[in-house]
């Protein structure tokens, strides 16, 4: 990239980057010269598999849009190893290695070999920015401490940072703002942040106050902050609600719920509700406009044309016994019989279950002449079709003609007993328009109720959830890496949970996005990400702020001191 183009690119530092959902959205904003508006200079992620995904995607972006070499596609199709790919393009591989950093921010566990010091982080950021003050900070500090599900599971109503260090992980993000003064930052977190609190205060209110004045907040924590830039305060804006009120210091006044973005309102085929904060340094112009709402996108419209695949099978539940654990307490132990996975075995079980369920749900005659899927799918499925309608609003976002196929479209293998529950759930949903609760499984009989301690407690009545085809999916979370019970495919013929590619489509990752690691790690990465297409829309809002600042600076005759 020549010097002029380098000067025009807005650098990004991406913290707690995951597999790169936020970064992908910002990097996808292209100007009239087919150049990227934003360029990630450094991304930091502690998970080794997500880091490898970040590095590979950075390699992909070393090439101009549409100019990625055929060797990348050879790799994702399984035709060469990743080391062979990097060896063929050493310059681009070196840049991607410098950009994607595997490191744990904050105080790492004693056995975490990826722990990095503040000094190392500051030096890497300094080198990455190379003196550029017109830059953007993005990222989402880990949210497990704030999530509603996690707090419910841990039976926590009051959070304690002395017992759970994740409560204060946002301070790693805050410290970098205080030290390096980005022009703008975008911070993402879970909806549960709105209600999270400690004995002393509401955590969300504290975070807003700290982000507005990061240097003061860090100094109160005993941090040593060295500042060169006098402009250190920020105004925090909503991306969904226009600013109409300001306090005496000129800070926008919002209802905390104004920071909640409902992704389904912005063209994401998923009901994902997240807090996203837009922080603008006080010497920069305020944003003009917010995200523009669009029609909701149904699940079926983005996964319905992917090739049908059957579920796999592993074991059949036999019986359970009560045995003593290491402390002498009684504990239930479940016993299983191994079952060979084959199309013939799978079809035999599914056909038997299908007939067995007729008495409760009604006739399954629609299955009689069905061509049941025979394959579990493939990591790369050759195909010249886009597998989405050409008129779909996300068709151009997903597709890459050079890919010539589908990545990561492989079904999980399930317990035989869960196979029966999936078939029941999908058929029930097809007829009644809603997924069954556990009481419906009990009512249906046929050994459908799971042999689980909480099966009749009422705590997990939605343990098996079929995703409805004609509306956006429910939130894809990292739990999908453990099992697929909350993501049962609506097509009873396939009788399975989502594949990685289906989850990635719901999250709006482009079809050429390759996730490193085994399938469990791939699911975990997809579930932890910010939807790239939502990030792309945020990038448009952010870019306009940078453009306005540049225009105002030029008018004042300070073109060479933009954002100083």
DRENSE-850395 format. One line per field, with one value per residue (C-alpha): residue number from 1; residue in one letter; x, y, z. Coordinates in steps of 0.25 Angstrom, whole numbers, padded with zeros to 4 digits. Each point is the difference from the previous one (the first is absolute). Layout:
resi	c(NUM,...) $
resn	c(a,...) $
xx	c(X,...) $
yy	c(Y,...) $
zz	c(Z,...) $
//
This chain:
resi	c(1,2,3,4,5,6,7,8,9,10,11,12,13,14,15,16,17,18,19,20,21,22,23,24,25,26,27,28,29,30,31,32,33,34,35,36,37,38,39,40,41,42,43,44,45,46,47,48,49,50,51,52,53,54,55,56,57,58,59,60,61,62,63,64,65,66,67,68,69,70,71,72,73,74,75,76,77,78,79,80,81,82,83,84,85,86,87,88,89,90,91,92,93,94,95,96,97,98,99,100,101,102,103,104,105,106,107,108,109,110,111,112,113,114,115,116,117,118,119,120,121,122,123,124,125,126,127,128,129,130,131,132,133,134,135,136,137,138,139,140,141,142,143,144,145,146,147,148,149,150,151,152,153,154,155,156,157,158,159,160,161,162,163,164,165,166,167,168,169,170,171,172,173,174,175,176,177,178,179,180,181,182,183,184,185,186,187,188,189,190,191,192,193,194,195,196,197,198,199,200,201,202,203,204,205,206,207,208,209,210,211,212,213,214,215,216,217,218,219,220,221,222,223,224,225,226,227,228,229,230,231,232,233,234,235,236,237,238,239,240,241,242,243,244,245,246,247,248,249,250,251,252,253,254,255,256,257,258,259,260,261,262,263,264,265,266,267,268,269,270,271,272,273,274,275,276,277,278,279,280,281,282,283,284,285,286,287,288,289,290,291,292,293,294,295,296,297,298,299,300,301,302,303,304,305,306,307,308,309,310,311,312,313,314,315,316,317,318,319,320,321,322,323,324,325,326,327,328,329,330,331,332,333,334,335,336,337,338,339,340,341,342,343,344,345,346,347,348,349,350,351,352,353,354,355,356,357,358,359,360,361,362,363,364,365,366,367,368,369,370,371,372,373,374,375,376,377,378,379,380,381,382,383,384,385,386,387,388,389,390,391,392,393,394,395,396,397,398,399,400,401,402,403,404,405,406,407,408,409,410,411,412,413,414,415,416,417,418,419,420,421,422,423,424,425,426,427,428,429,430,431,432,433,434,435,436,437,438,439,440,441,442,443,444,445,446,447,448,449,450,451,452,453,454,455,456,457,458,459,460,461,462,463,464,465,466,467,468,469,470,471,472,473,474,475,476,477,478,479,480,481,482,483,484,485,486,487,488,489,490,491,492,493,494,495,496,497,498,499,500,501,502,503,504,505,506,507,508,509,510,511,512,513,514,515,516,517,518,519,520,521,522,523,524,525,526,527,528,529,530,531,532,533,534,535,536,537,538,539,540,541,542,543,544,545,546,547,548,549,550,551,552,553,554,555,556,557,558,559,560,561,562,563,564) $
resn	c(x,x,x,x,x,x,x,x,x,x,x,x,x,x,x,x,x,x,x,x,x,x,x,x,x,x,x,x,x,x,x,x,x,x,x,x,x,x,x,x,x,x,x,x,x,x,x,x,x,x,x,x,x,x,x,x,x,x,x,x,x,x,x,x,x,x,x,x,x,x,x,x,x,x,x,x,x,x,x,x,x,x,x,x,x,x,x,x,x,x,x,x,x,x,x,x,x,x,x,x,x,x,x,x,x,x,x,x,x,x,x,x,x,x,x,x,x,x,x,x,x,x,x,x,x,x,x,x,x,x,x,x,x,x,x,x,x,x,x,x,x,x,x,x,x,x,x,x,x,x,x,x,x,x,x,x,x,x,x,x,x,x,x,x,x,x,x,x,x,x,x,x,x,x,x,x,x,x,x,x,x,x,x,x,x,x,x,x,x,x,x,x,x,x,x,x,x,x,x,x,x,x,x,x,x,x,x,x,x,x,x,x,x,x,x,x,x,x,x,x,x,x,x,x,x,x,x,x,x,x,x,x,x,x,x,x,x,x,x,x,x,x,x,x,x,x,x,x,x,x,x,x,x,x,x,x,x,x,x,x,x,x,x,x,x,x,x,x,x,x,x,x,x,x,x,x,x,x,x,x,x,x,x,x,x,x,x,x,x,x,x,x,x,x,x,x,x,x,x,x,x,x,x,x,x,x,x,x,x,x,x,x,x,x,x,x,x,x,x,x,x,x,x,x,x,x,x,x,x,x,x,x,x,x,x,x,x,x,x,x,x,x,x,x,x,x,x,x,x,x,x,x,x,x,x,x,x,x,x,x,x,x,x,x,x,x,x,x,x,x,x,x,x,x,x,x,x,x,x,x,x,x,x,x,x,x,x,x,x,x,x,x,x,x,x,x,x,x,x,x,x,x,x,x,x,x,x,x,x,x,x,x,x,x,x,x,x,x,x,x,x,x,x,x,x,x,x,x,x,x,x,x,x,x,x,x,x,x,x,x,x,x,x,x,x,x,x,x,x,x,x,x,x,x,x,x,x,x,x,x,x,x,x,x,x,x,x,x,x,x,x,x,x,x,x,x,x,x,x,x,x,x,x,x,x,x,x,x,x,x,x,x,x,x,x,x,x,x,x,x,x,x,x,x,x,x,x,x,x,x,x,x,x,x,x,x,x,x,x,x,x,x,x,x,x,x,x,x,x,x,x,x,x,x,x,x,x,x,x,x,x,x,x,x,x,x,x,x,x,x,x,x,x,x,x,x,x,x,x,x,x,x,x,x) $
xx	c(0000,0006,0002,-0012,-0009,0006,-0003,-0014,-0003,-0006,0008,-0007,0004,-0009,0000,-0007,-0001,-0006,0000,-0002,-0014,0001,0013,-0006,-0012,0010,0009,-0011,-0002,0005,0002,-0002,0014,-0002,0009,-0004,-0004,0005,0012,0002,0014,0000,-0010,0001,-0007,0004,-0007,0011,-0011,-0006,0013,0004,-0014,0004,0014,-0006,-0010,0010,0008,-0013,0000,0014,-0005,-0009,-0015,-0003,0015,0002,0009,-0006,0010,-0009,-0012,0009,0003,-0015,-0004,0011,0010,0012,0003,0000,0015,0002,-0009,0008,0013,-0005,-0003,0011,-0003,-0015,0002,0010,-0010,-0011,0009,0004,-0015,-0006,0005,-0003,0000,-0008,-0003,-0001,0005,0001,-0002,0013,0000,-0004,0013,-0006,0000,0005,0005,-0006,0014,0000,-0014,0003,0013,-0008,-0011,0011,0007,-0013,-0005,0013,-0003,-0014,-0010,-0012,-0004,-0011,0000,-0010,-0003,-0009,0006,-0004,-0015,-0002,0000,-0012,-0008,-0014,0001,0014,-0005,-0012,0008,0009,-0011,0006,-0008,0012,0014,0013,0013,0008,-0006,-0002,0011,-0009,-0008,0011,0005,-0005,0011,0010,-0008,-0001,0015,0003,-0009,0006,0014,-0001,-0012,-0007,-0009,-0012,-0003,-0011,-0002,-0009,-0006,-0012,-0014,0002,0010,-0012,-0005,0014,0004,0009,-0003,0004,-0005,-0006,0011,-0005,-0001,0014,0005,-0006,0006,0014,-0001,-0004,0013,0010,0012,-0007,-0006,0014,0007,-0010,0004,0014,0005,0011,-0005,0010,-0008,0005,-0014,-0008,-0013,-0004,-0015,-0010,-0015,-0007,-0011,-0011,0000,-0015,-0006,0003,0006,-0010,0005,0013,0005,0008,0013,-0006,-0001,-0012,-0011,-0006,-0009,0009,-0009,0004,0013,-0007,0001,-0010,0007,-0013,-0004,0013,-0001,0007,-0008,0001,-0006,0013,-0001,0013,0005,0009,0006,0006,0010,0005,0011,-0004,0008,-0007,-0014,-0012,-0006,-0011,-0011,-0001,-0001,-0012,-0010,-0003,-0010,0002,0007,-0006,0009,-0005,0004,0015,0001,-0011,0007,0012,0002,-0008,0008,-0004,0004,0010,-0002,0009,-0006,-0013,-0004,-0001,-0003,0005,0005,0003,0014,0009,0009,0014,-0007,-0009,-0013,-0010,0001,-0007,0008,-0005,0004,0000,0001,0009,-0007,0007,-0003,-0005,-0011,-0007,0000,-0004,-0011,-0005,-0001,-0006,-0011,-0004,0000,-0008,-0011,0000,-0003,-0012,-0009,0003,0003,-0008,0004,0013,-0004,0008,0013,-0005,0006,0011,0015,0006,0014,0011,0012,0005,0005,0015,0010,0000,-0012,0003,-0011,-0002,-0013,-0001,-0010,-0008,-0010,0007,-0010,0003,0005,0012,0003,0012,0005,0001,0004,0014,0000,0014,-0003,-0008,-0006,-0004,0009,-0003,-0013,0001,-0010,0002,-0001,-0012,-0004,-0011,-0010,0003,-0003,-0014,-0002,0005,-0009,-0012,0004,0001,-0013,-0007,0005,-0004,-0014,-0002,0009,0008,0010,-0005,0004,0004,-0014,-0004,0011,-0006,-0014,0004,0007,0008,0012,0002,0002,0016,0005,0005,-0001,-0006,-0009,-0013,0005,-0005,0014,0003,-0014,0006,0012,-0003,-0003,-0004,0004,-0012,0002,-0008,0006,0015,0007,0002,0013,0012,0009,0013,-0009,-0002,0014,-0005,-0013,-0010,-0013,-0004,0003,-0008,-0002,-0015,0001,-0004,0005,0014,-0002,0012,0005,0007,0014,0011,-0003,-0015,0004,0010,-0011,-0009,0012,0002,0014,0003,0000,0015,0003,0008,0000,0013,-0001,-0009,-0015,-0002,0010,-0006,-0014,0006,0006,-0013,-0008,0009,0001,-0007,-0008,0009,-0011,-0005,0015,0000,-0012,0007,0012,-0008,-0004,0014,0006,-0009,0005,0015,-0004,-0007,0012,0009,-0009,0000,0015,0002,-0009,0008,0013,0005,0000,0013,-0004,-0013,-0004,0013) $
yy	c(0000,0013,0012,0008,-0012,-0004,0015,-0001,-0013,0000,-0009,-0009,-0007,-0012,-0005,-0013,-0002,-0014,-0005,0014,0003,0015,0001,-0007,0010,0012,-0006,-0002,0015,0003,0014,0004,-0004,-0015,0003,-0004,0012,-0006,-0009,-0009,0003,-0009,-0010,-0007,-0013,-0010,-0012,-0007,-0006,0014,0006,-0009,0004,0014,-0002,-0007,0011,0010,-0007,0000,0015,0003,-0001,0010,-0003,-0010,-0003,-0011,-0011,-0013,-0007,0005,-0007,-0012,0000,0001,-0011,-0009,0000,0005,0003,0013,0000,-0003,0012,0010,-0005,0004,0014,0003,0015,-0001,-0011,0009,0012,-0009,-0006,0014,0004,-0012,-0001,-0012,0006,0001,0014,0003,-0009,-0014,-0013,-0006,-0011,0010,0000,0011,0011,0013,0012,0014,0005,-0010,0003,0015,-0002,-0009,0011,0011,-0008,-0003,0014,0006,0013,0001,0007,-0002,-0014,-0009,-0009,-0012,-0012,-0007,-0003,-0014,0000,-0013,0008,0009,-0010,-0003,-0015,-0001,0008,-0008,-0013,0005,0005,0014,0013,0008,-0001,0001,0003,-0006,-0013,0001,0008,0000,0010,0011,-0005,0012,0008,-0006,0007,0012,0001,-0001,0012,0008,-0003,0001,0009,-0006,0010,-0009,-0013,-0011,-0009,-0012,-0008,-0008,0005,-0005,0012,0009,-0007,-0005,0006,-0001,0003,0015,0004,-0004,-0005,0006,0014,-0001,-0005,0012,0010,-0007,0000,0015,0003,-0011,0006,0004,-0013,-0007,0009,-0003,-0014,0003,-0001,0008,0007,0008,0010,0008,0003,0010,-0005,-0012,0001,-0007,0001,-0013,-0001,-0010,-0006,-0001,0013,0014,0009,0011,0003,0004,0002,0013,-0006,-0002,-0015,-0007,-0005,-0014,-0010,-0012,-0009,0010,-0008,-0013,-0004,-0011,-0006,-0005,0014,0003,-0012,-0010,-0014,-0001,0006,0004,0011,0006,0013,0008,0013,0011,0008,0013,0008,0014,0007,-0008,0003,-0007,-0011,0005,-0011,-0014,-0014,-0001,-0011,-0010,-0011,-0013,-0011,-0014,-0012,-0009,0011,-0001,-0015,-0006,-0002,-0007,-0014,-0010,-0008,-0011,-0001,-0010,-0010,-0005,-0007,-0005,0002,-0013,0003,0008,-0005,0008,-0001,0008,0011,0003,0006,-0012,0008,-0007,0004,-0005,-0007,-0002,-0012,0000,-0010,0004,0000,0000,0012,-0003,0005,-0013,0000,0015,-0002,-0013,0008,0013,-0008,-0008,0013,0007,-0011,0000,0014,0000,-0003,0012,0011,-0006,-0007,0002,-0004,0012,-0008,-0013,0005,0008,-0001,-0001,0007,-0011,0008,0007,0011,0005,0010,0004,-0003,0004,0007,0012,0004,0012,-0008,0013,0007,0010,0011,-0002,0012,-0007,-0008,0009,0000,-0015,-0004,-0002,-0006,-0004,-0009,-0009,-0008,0000,0000,-0007,-0006,-0013,-0006,-0004,-0014,-0001,-0010,-0009,0005,0014,-0003,-0004,0013,0008,-0007,0002,0015,0003,-0007,0006,0014,-0002,-0003,0010,0011,0000,-0010,-0009,0002,-0012,-0002,-0003,-0011,-0006,0001,-0007,-0012,-0009,0002,0014,0007,0000,-0008,0013,0005,0013,-0006,0003,0012,0010,0007,-0005,-0001,0005,-0010,-0004,0011,0000,0012,0005,0002,0013,0009,0003,-0010,0001,0005,-0009,-0001,-0008,-0011,-0005,-0006,-0009,-0005,0003,-0001,0015,0000,-0012,0002,0002,-0010,-0013,-0008,0004,-0003,0007,0013,0011,-0002,0011,0006,0002,0006,0009,0004,0004,0008,0006,-0005,0000,-0014,0001,0002,-0012,-0003,-0008,-0011,-0012,0001,0003,0011,0006,0000,0007,0011,0002,0001,0010,0010,0013,-0001,0005,0006,0008,0005,0004,0009,0006,0002,0009,0009,0001,0003,0012,0006,-0002,0007,0012,0002,0000,0010,0009,-0001,0004,0012,0005,-0002,-0011,-0011,-0006,0000,-0008,-0006,0004) $
zz	c(0000,-0004,0010,-0004,0001,0014,0005,-0004,0007,0014,0009,0010,0013,0003,0015,0004,-0015,0000,-0014,-0005,-0002,0003,-0008,-0012,-0001,0001,-0010,-0010,-0002,-0013,-0007,-0014,-0004,0005,0012,0015,0008,0013,0002,0012,0005,0013,0005,0013,0004,0011,-0006,-0009,-0010,-0002,-0001,-0012,-0006,0002,-0007,-0012,-0002,0001,-0010,-0009,0002,-0004,-0014,-0007,0000,-0011,-0002,0010,-0007,-0004,0010,0012,-0007,-0002,0015,0005,-0010,0007,-0012,0008,0015,0007,0001,-0015,-0003,0009,-0006,-0014,0005,0011,-0001,0003,0010,0008,0000,0005,0011,0004,0000,0008,0014,0009,0014,0012,0005,0015,0011,-0006,0007,0005,-0011,-0011,-0009,-0009,0011,-0004,0008,-0001,-0005,-0011,-0005,0000,-0008,-0010,-0001,-0002,-0011,-0007,0000,-0005,0006,-0007,0009,-0009,0005,0005,0012,-0001,0009,0010,0013,0005,0004,0008,0014,-0005,-0008,0005,-0003,0007,0013,0000,0000,0010,0009,0000,0002,0005,-0007,0007,-0008,0012,-0003,-0015,-0007,-0013,0006,-0002,-0013,-0007,0008,-0010,-0011,0008,0003,-0015,-0003,0012,-0005,-0015,-0003,-0012,-0007,0001,0007,-0002,0012,0000,0011,0004,0004,0014,0002,0002,0013,0005,0014,0011,0015,-0003,-0013,-0014,-0009,-0013,0006,0006,-0014,-0007,0010,-0001,-0016,0000,0008,-0001,0005,0013,0002,-0002,0009,0011,-0002,0002,-0014,-0005,-0012,-0009,-0009,-0012,-0005,0008,-0006,0009,0003,-0009,-0003,0000,-0011,-0003,-0014,0000,0006,-0004,0010,0005,0014,0006,0014,0004,-0005,-0014,0002,-0007,0010,-0003,0006,0002,-0009,-0011,-0001,-0003,-0014,-0005,-0012,-0006,-0003,-0008,-0010,0008,0000,0015,0012,0006,0011,0004,0006,-0009,0004,-0010,0007,-0007,0005,0004,-0011,-0011,-0005,0005,-0009,-0010,-0001,0006,-0006,-0010,0003,-0011,-0002,0008,-0007,0003,0003,-0011,-0010,0004,0002,-0007,-0013,0006,-0004,0010,0009,0010,0014,0005,0011,0011,0012,0005,0015,0007,0015,0012,0013,0013,0005,0010,-0004,0006,0012,0002,-0005,-0009,-0014,-0013,-0010,-0014,-0009,-0015,-0011,-0012,-0013,-0014,-0008,-0014,-0009,0001,0016,0000,-0010,0008,0013,-0006,-0008,0013,0008,-0011,0001,0015,0001,-0010,0011,0008,-0011,-0012,-0013,-0006,-0014,-0005,0003,-0008,-0013,0006,-0005,0014,0000,-0001,0004,0013,-0009,-0002,0004,-0014,-0009,-0015,-0006,-0010,0006,0010,0009,0002,-0008,-0010,0004,0015,0007,0006,-0013,-0004,0014,0002,-0014,-0006,-0014,0001,0012,-0009,0012,0014,0013,0013,-0003,0008,0009,0014,0005,0011,0010,-0006,0011,-0004,-0014,0004,0008,-0012,-0009,0009,0003,-0015,-0004,0012,-0004,-0015,0005,0011,-0003,0013,0006,0011,0014,0009,0005,-0014,-0001,0013,-0006,-0013,0008,-0009,0009,-0005,0013,0003,0011,0007,0015,-0005,-0010,0008,0008,-0009,-0001,-0014,-0006,-0014,0001,-0015,-0009,-0015,-0007,-0008,-0015,-0002,0010,0005,0008,0015,0005,-0005,0013,0003,0007,-0014,0001,0011,-0006,-0011,0008,-0001,-0015,-0006,-0015,-0003,-0012,0007,-0012,0004,0015,0006,0006,-0008,-0007,0001,-0013,0004,0013,-0008,-0010,0012,0005,-0014,-0002,-0015,-0006,-0002,0014,0005,0015,0005,0010,0002,-0001,0015,-0001,-0013,0007,0012,-0009,-0008,0013,0006,-0012,-0003,-0013,-0011,-0008,0012,0002,-0014,0002,0013,-0009,-0009,0012,0005,-0013,-0002,0014,-0006,-0013,0008,0008,-0012,-0007,0012,0002,-0015,0001,0012,-0007,0008,-0011,0005,0014,-0001,0013,0008) $
//
